[in-house]
């Protein structure tokens, strides 16, 4: 079975291993036996893959599993990020690419269900993450146009969180390329109490380098240009922290008003990034 020449290399992949293993209870033990018997002489490379994380952990990686200790590598395959997702939709506009990412994320199987030869509204019947429960009956009957008509007014608000994720990925890429003014180790949304305002407040992105240095960012997915007030609010919220060295980022779908641009130039520690800037910097173009 494993009589291969020195130059031969066989790669055997069992896709969706958990489902195959459930139908054949002895599969794992059989693979264990073959590995133990031929691992030193065979050129076989066996790849087990599956989307059921619980099964892989409980029946492959756990100490008592037949294959425990026999793997030579382990990889967790993550969804595509925004830039990688854009590669698959050449016919969509830049704004439509953001909506597609918001609809299905970066899961390849979901992306295969989308077509850039259709509008976002024909594609929308597959969009269930956020809106299916309240539109289930309409979607189940194939009324894609009607479903989109009901969902469309709420897309901009929904896309706010999606845009934040796109902006986070943008900052990570800046960091990894050595172009970020703050060498942060982590970033995420921050919320807490504002003692001056006596109410809860939040910051879209807070990225800390150390106790003295941090990056603050706001992300606005609106059709209006971001004005000076957004920058002033971010600067005010920064006062809740004791960082000495701070850099601000404003991300905008449409762009920025002259007042905001002028003030950012005066401050010197503010970077303004439009969605167009994000898209123009991607390698896929």
Residue, then its C-alpha position, 0 to 999 in steps of 0.5 A: x500500500x505504501x511502496x513509493x519510490x524515493x522521489x514520490x510523495x503522496x498527499x492524502x487529504x480527508x476533507x471534512x474528517x469529522x463527518x467521515x469519522x462518524x460514519x466509520x468508527x474505526x477510521x481513527x484507529x485504522x489511521x493510527x495503526x498505519x501511521x505507527x507501522x509505516x511512519x519511518x518508511x512511507x512518503x505519505x502525507x495525511x491531511x485531516x480537515x474539518x469544520x467541526x471544531x468540537x469533534x477535532x478537539x475531542x477526537x483528534x487532539x485530546x490525550x485519549x484520542x487514537x491520533x494523539x501525539x501523531x500529528x506533525x503540524x496543526x493549523x487553524x484556518x481562519x476566514x479571509x480578511x477584507x482585502x482577500x475577500x475583495x479579490x473575488x469580486x472584481x465587478x463590484x464597486x468598492x462600496x459593494x465590496x464592503x457590503x458583501x464583506x458585511x453580509x457574509x464575512x470572509x468564510x469561503x463557502x459563503x462567498x461562493x454563494x455570492x455573485x458579482x454579476x448580480x447586484x447586492x439586492x439580488x444577492x441579498x436573499x442569502x443575507x441572514x446574519x443580522x436580518x433573517x429572524x424578522x424577515x424569515x417568512x419573506x426570505x423563505x418564499x424567495x422574495x429577495x426584492x421585498x426582503x432587500x427593501x425592508x433591510x436596506x434602510x438599516x444597512x448603513x447602521x449595520x455597516x458601522x461595525x463592519x467598517x470598524x473591522x475593516x479599519x482594524x485590519x488596515x491598522x494591523x497591516x500598517x503595523x506589520x509593514x512598519x508604517x504605523x506611528x504606534x507600535x501597538x500589541x493589541x487593539x479593540x473597542x473600549x467603553x467605560x464611564x466618563x466621570x465628567x459627563x456622568x455617563x457611559x462612553x466608548x471609543x471605536x478603536x484603542x490600541x496600546x503600545x505601552x503605558x505611555x503610548x496609544x492610538x485612538x480611532x473613530x470610524x464613520x460609515x456615513x454618506x456625510x463627510x466627517x466634521x471637526x466635531x468628531x475629532x474634537x470628541x475623540x480628543x476629549x475622550x482621550x482625556x479619560x486616559x493618562x497616555x503621554x504620547x497619543x496618535x489619532x486616526x479618523x476613518x470615513x466612508x466619504x471623506x472629511x470637511x475642510x474644518x476637520x482637515x485643517x485642524x488635523x494638520x494643525x495638531x500634527x498627530x492626526x491621520x485621516x483615512x477615507x474608505x477610498x484610501x483603504x481601497x487604493x492601498x490594496x494589492x489586488x488593484 
